[in-house]
Amino acid sequence: MATIIEQPDTLARSLKEADEVGSTGELLGEKLILNMGPSHPSTHGVLRIILELDGEIITKATPDIGYLHRGDEKIAENMQYNQFVPYTDRLDYLAPLANNVAYALAVEKLMGWELPARGKAIRVLCCELARISSHLLGIGCMAMDIGAVTVFMYTFTEREKIYNLIERLSGARFTTSYTRVGGQTHDLPDGFPAQVRDFLESVKPVIQEVDKLLTRNRIFVDRCRDVGVISKEDAIKYAISGPNLRGTGIEHDLRRKHPYLDYEKYDFEIPVGTVGDSFDRYLVRMEEMRQSVRLLEQVLDKMPTGPINFVDPKQSLPPKVEVLTKMEELIQHFMLVTEGVDAPEGEIYFGAENPKGELGFYIHSKGGGVPYRLKIRAPSFVNLSILPKILPGQMISDVVTILGSLDFVMGECDR
């Protein structure tokens, strides 16, 4: 079920195209090469774009990435499956809980495990909190880059409340490492559902306030409308995913197309745009936050009781009391901690609908507790591949708008 986001009827900014061709058909003026980044504040980390300019108009754009490369995939191939969980925090470090869940689901697909209902519900709660947090940051930073500093203050205040919840849940604010292969480290703390409800009641009017500040703001609309347009055909050709894909009008969300964590049991809409410009991408993220609030309310209303982790007598850590009192349980604990879970041979791929798009993990196992090969489909990496297509013809000032609307994070892109 899709919700089409219509742009408000506000006068759009019309760019006057530079007259590049003279009467003789030759280019006017000389081209200028400009480095934007990797330390530019609006490149969202360490992205460098080599711009070729004809006056103020971009004629060619070449992204240069890799400044934050850490070799995460090779690290994973030298670690037990559970030992790699903290490294997933450092991918999209603006939504670490969602990264943890996506990776754990991939390994569980390899193992053939399925979590009990409460474990799935807790993971949905984690993922949707991470989605709201990521979109609050993305919209706040995009607005600040364009000049709307007040919005940044609104969104960061609400994001701080989410961090308080995450700290209560996992013990950490930023690098959570809460999820484990086969479940979570522990159940929800006492009073946590009530705290989440309080947050949801406080964030609803803030989303509405941000909507009032930006959606019909003449300056913001003029800076975003018809800027960085991605067509449906180009979105598919470049394998764009997430809000950037849905902004083009394509209704594709893995929570609907390939349901996991019982998402098919929840009632929510998939917002899609109509034009595919920077303004549509903003509108889609705004509506996604409202839908995440709606999802979280349903999760809290339907929260099942019972165990949170998958239990396998041979693959799960035994209770601590039994480890301290029985020899067989002590040996099992020792073997699992030192060698990891015994994964079957095979190859799997699992993709999750993360805030930035489809975060996928390909795992090739030859058995044992360590993957033979592990590859990460980072949505930020894929989404940035379209920059050489959409930047030419835009002005230098539009680069900031387009980068903010794509909402990428370089830790995930470079891996």
C-alpha positions in Angstrom: 0.0 0.0 0.0 1.6 3.2 -1.2 1.0 6.8 -0.2 1.8 9.2 -3.0 3.4 12.4 -1.6 2.3 15.4 -3.6 4.5 18.5 -3.7 2.7 21.7 -2.5 1.7 24.2 -5.1 4.5 26.6 -4.5 6.3 28.5 -7.2 9.4 26.5 -8.2 12.8 28.0 -8.8 13.7 28.1 -12.4 17.4 27.9 -13.3 18.6 29.9 -16.1 20.7 27.6 -18.2 24.2 28.8 -19.0 24.8 29.5 -22.7 27.7 27.1 -23.2 27.6 27.2 -27.0 28.6 30.3 -28.9 27.6 31.3 -32.4 30.5 29.2 -33.8 29.5 26.1 -31.7 32.5 26.3 -29.5 32.5 26.3 -25.7 32.7 29.7 -24.1 35.4 30.3 -21.5 37.7 27.9 -19.8 36.8 25.0 -17.6 37.8 25.1 -13.9 38.6 22.0 -11.8 37.3 22.4 -8.2 37.8 19.9 -5.3 34.8 19.8 -3.1 35.7 17.9 0.0 36.9 15.7 1.6 36.8 18.1 4.5 33.9 20.2 3.3 31.2 20.4 6.0 28.4 19.6 3.6 29.9 16.4 2.2 28.7 14.5 5.3 32.0 13.0 6.3 34.9 12.5 4.0 33.5 12.5 0.4 35.6 14.3 -2.2 33.9 15.3 -5.5 36.1 16.6 -8.3 34.0 19.1 -10.1 34.6 20.5 -13.6 33.0 23.9 -13.9 32.0 26.2 -16.7 31.4 29.3 -14.7 28.9 28.3 -12.0 27.6 25.3 -14.0 28.9 21.8 -13.3 29.9 20.0 -16.5 31.4 16.9 -14.9 31.5 15.4 -11.4 33.7 12.6 -10.2 33.2 11.2 -6.7 36.4 10.1 -4.9 35.8 7.8 -2.0 37.8 5.5 0.3 39.1 8.0 2.9 37.3 6.1 5.6 38.0 2.6 4.3 38.8 0.1 7.2 38.5 -3.3 5.5 35.4 -4.4 7.4 34.6 -7.3 5.0 38.1 -8.8 5.4 37.9 -8.3 9.2 34.6 -10.3 9.2 36.4 -13.2 7.5 38.8 -13.5 10.4 36.2 -13.3 13.2 33.5 -15.4 14.6 30.0 -14.4 13.5 29.1 -12.8 16.9 32.4 -11.0 17.2 31.6 -9.0 14.0 28.5 -7.4 15.5 30.3 -4.4 17.0 31.8 -3.6 13.6 28.3 -3.3 12.1 27.8 -0.3 14.4 30.5 1.5 12.4 28.8 1.1 9.0 25.8 3.4 9.1 26.8 4.8 12.5 23.7 7.0 12.5 21.5 3.8 12.7 23.7 1.2 14.5 20.7 -0.7 15.9 19.4 -1.3 12.4 22.8 -2.5 11.2 23.0 -5.0 14.1 19.6 -6.4 13.2 20.4 -6.7 9.4 23.6 -8.6 10.0 22.1 -10.9 12.6 19.2 -11.7 10.3 21.7 -12.6 7.5 23.6 -15.0 9.8 20.4 -16.5 11.1 19.3 -17.1 7.5 22.5 -19.1 7.0 21.9 -21.0 10.3 18.2 -21.6 9.5 17.1 -20.0 12.7 13.9 -18.0 13.4 13.4 -15.9 16.5 10.4 -16.2 18.7 7.7 -13.5 18.4 8.9 -11.2 21.2 12.4 -11.3 19.8 11.2 -10.1 16.4 9.0 -7.4 17.9 12.0 -6.0 19.9 14.0 -5.9 16.7 11.3 -4.0 14.9 11.2 -1.5 17.7 15.0 -1.1 17.4 14.9 -0.7 13.6 12.1 1.9 13.6 13.7 4.0 16.4 16.9 3.9 14.3 14.9 5.0 11.2 13.4 8.0 13.0 16.8 8.9 14.5 18.5 8.7 11.1 15.8 10.7 9.3 15.8 13.4 12.0 19.6 13.8 11.4 19.3 13.7 7.6 16.5 16.3 7.4 18.1 18.5 10.1 21.5 18.5 8.4 20.0 19.1 4.9 18.0 22.0 6.2 21.0 23.5 8.0 23.2 23.1 4.8 20.5 25.1 2.9 20.3 27.7 5.7 17.4 26.6 8.0 19.4 26.3 11.3 16.3 26.3 13.5 15.1 23.0 12.0 18.4 21.4 13.0 17.8 22.4 16.6 14.4 20.8 16.6 15.5 17.5 15.0 18.6 17.2 17.2 16.6 17.7 20.4 14.3 14.8 19.5 17.3 12.7 18.3 18.9 13.2 21.7 15.7 11.7 23.3 16.1 8.6 21.1 19.7 8.3 22.3 18.5 8.3 25.8 16.2 5.4 25.0 19.0 3.6 23.2 21.3 4.1 26.2 18.6 2.7 28.5 18.2 -0.3 26.2 21.8 -1.2 25.3 24.0 0.7 27.7 25.6 2.7 24.9 24.3 5.8 23.0 26.2 5.4 19.7 27.9 2.0 19.2 25.1 -0.2 20.6 26.1 -3.8 19.8 22.7 -4.8 21.4 21.8 -7.6 18.9 23.3 -11.0 18.8 23.1 -13.8 16.3 20.0 -15.6 17.6 18.5 -12.8 19.5 19.4 -9.9 21.8 21.8 -9.5 24.8 18.8 -9.0 27.1 15.1 -8.2 27.3 13.6 -4.7 27.4 14.3 -3.0 30.7 11.5 -2.2 33.1 9.4 0.8 32.1 11.0 1.0 28.6 7.8 0.6 26.6 6.2 3.5 28.6 9.3 5.7 27.9 9.0 4.9 24.2 5.4 5.9 24.2 6.3 9.2 25.9 8.9 9.9 23.2 6.4 9.1 20.4 3.9 11.6 21.9 6.7 14.3 22.0 8.0 13.7 18.5 4.7 13.9 16.7 4.3 17.7 17.1 7.9 18.2 16.3 7.6 16.4 13.0 4.5 18.6 12.3 6.5 21.7 13.3 9.4 20.8 10.9 6.8 20.3 8.2 5.5 23.8 8.8 8.9 25.3 8.8 10.1 23.7 5.6 7.5 22.2 3.3 6.1 25.6 2.2 9.1 27.7 2.9 9.8 29.6 -0.3 13.6 29.5 0.1 13.7 25.8 1.0 11.4 24.8 -1.8 13.2 26.9 -4.4 16.5 25.4 -3.4 15.1 21.8 -3.6 12.5 21.6 -6.3 13.6 20.3 -9.8 17.2 20.0 -8.4 18.9 16.6 -8.6 16.1 14.9 -10.4 16.5 11.1 -10.6 14.2 9.4 -13.1 12.6 6.0 -12.5 14.7 4.5 -15.3 18.0 5.9 -13.8 17.0 4.8 -10.3 16.6 1.2 -11.5 19.7 1.4 -13.7 21.9 2.6 -10.9 20.3 0.2 -8.3 19.2 3.1 -6.0 17.3 2.0 -2.9 15.5 3.4 0.1 13.9 6.9 0.2 16.0 7.9 -2.8 14.3 5.2 -4.9 10.8 5.8 -3.5 11.2 9.5 -4.2 11.2 8.7 -7.9 7.7 7.1 -7.6 8.8 3.5 -7.4 7.0 1.7 -4.5 9.7 -0.7 -3.4 10.3 -1.4 0.3 11.8 -4.7 1.5 9.6 -4.7 4.5 6.7 -5.1 2.1 8.3 -6.9 -0.9 10.3 -9.4 1.1 8.9 -9.2 4.6 11.0 -10.1 7.6 10.5 -9.8 11.4 6.7 -10.1 10.9 6.5 -6.7 9.2 3.6 -8.1 7.1 1.5 -8.2 10.3 1.8 -4.4 10.8 -0.3 -1.7 9.1 1.8 1.0 7.5 2.1 3.0 4.3 5.0 3.2 1.8 5.4 6.9 0.8 6.5 7.5 -2.8 7.2 10.7 -4.7 6.1 11.9 -8.1 9.1 13.9 -9.5 12.3 12.4 -8.1 13.9 15.7 -7.1 15.5 16.7 -3.9 12.2 18.0 -2.6 10.5 14.6 -3.1 13.3 12.8 -1.2 12.7 15.2 1.7 8.9 14.6 1.6 9.4 10.9 1.6 11.6 10.9 4.7 9.1 13.2 6.5 6.3 10.7 5.8 8.5 7.8 6.7 9.0 9.2 10.2 5.3 9.4 10.7 4.9 5.8 9.5 7.7 4.7 11.9 5.8 6.3 14.7 2.7 4.4 13.6 4.7 1.2 13.5 6.2 1.7 16.9 2.7 2.3 18.5 1.6 -1.0 17.0 4.7 -2.9 18.2 4.1 -1.6 21.8 0.3 -2.5 21.6 1.0 -6.0 20.3 4.3 -6.7 22.2 4.2 -10.5 22.8 5.4 -12.2 25.9 7.8 -15.1 26.1 11.5 -15.7 25.2 13.4 -13.2 23.1 16.2 -15.5 21.8 16.3 -18.6 19.6 17.3 -21.6 21.7 19.3 -24.5 20.2 20.7 -26.9 22.8 23.9 -27.3 20.8 24.3 -23.8 19.4 23.1 -21.5 22.3 25.0 -20.5 25.4 23.6 -22.3 28.4 22.3 -20.4 31.4 25.1 -19.0 33.6 23.9 -20.9 36.7 24.3 -24.2 34.9 27.7 -23.2 33.5 28.9 -22.6 37.1 27.5 -25.9 38.4 27.6 -28.5 35.6 30.5 -29.8 33.6 28.7 -30.4 30.3 27.3 -26.9 30.2 30.7 -25.5 31.1 32.3 -27.4 28.1 29.5 -26.2 25.8 30.0 -22.6 26.9 33.8 -22.9 26.4 33.4 -24.3 22.9 30.9 -21.7 21.7 32.9 -18.8 23.1 36.2 -20.0 21.6 35.0 -21.4 18.3 31.7 -19.7 17.7 28.5 -21.2 16.3 28.9 -24.1 13.9 27.5 -22.7 10.7 26.5 -25.0 7.8 28.2 -24.8 4.4 26.4 -22.7 1.9 25.9 -19.2 0.5 23.1 -16.7 1.4 22.2 -13.1 0.8 19.9 -11.1 3.0 18.8 -7.5 2.5 17.1 -5.3 5.1 15.3 -2.0 4.6 17.7 0.4 6.4 17.1 4.1 6.7 19.6 4.7 3.9 18.3 1.9 1.7 18.9 -1.8 1.2 21.7 -2.9 3.5 22.6 -6.4 2.4 25.0 -9.1 3.6 26.3 -11.9 1.4 27.9 -14.8 3.4 29.8 -17.7 1.9 30.3 -20.4 4.6 32.5 -23.5 4.4 31.3 -24.5 7.8 32.6 -23.6 11.3 32.3 -20.4 13.2 34.0 -18.0 10.8 32.7 -17.0 7.3 34.8 -17.9 4.3 33.6 -14.7 2.5 31.5 -11.8 3.6 30.4 -8.9 1.4 28.3 -5.9 2.3 25.9 -4.2 0.0 26.2 -0.6 1.4 23.2 1.5 0.2 25.2 4.8 0.6 27.9 3.4 -1.7 25.4 2.5 -4.4 23.3 5.7 -4.0 26.4 7.9 -4.5 27.1 6.2 -7.8 24.5 8.3 -9.5 26.3 11.6 -8.7 28.1 11.8 -12.1 24.7 11.4 -13.7 22.7 14.1 -11.8 25.3 16.7 -11.0 26.2 17.9 -14.5 24.0 20.9 -15.5 23.5 21.9 -11.8 25.1 24.9 -10.1 27.7 24.7 -7.4 25.3 25.7 -4.7 23.0 22.8 -5.8 25.6 20.2 -4.8 25.0 20.9 -1.1 21.2 20.4 -1.6 21.6 17.2 -3.6 24.1 15.6 -1.2 21.8 16.5 1.7 18.8 15.0 -0.1 20.6 11.7 -0.8 21.4 11.3 2.9 24.5 9.1 2.8 27.0 8.2 5.4 30.7 7.6 4.5 31.4 5.0 7.2 29.0 2.7 5.4 30.1 3.8 1.9 33.8 3.1 2.4 33.4 0.2 4.9 
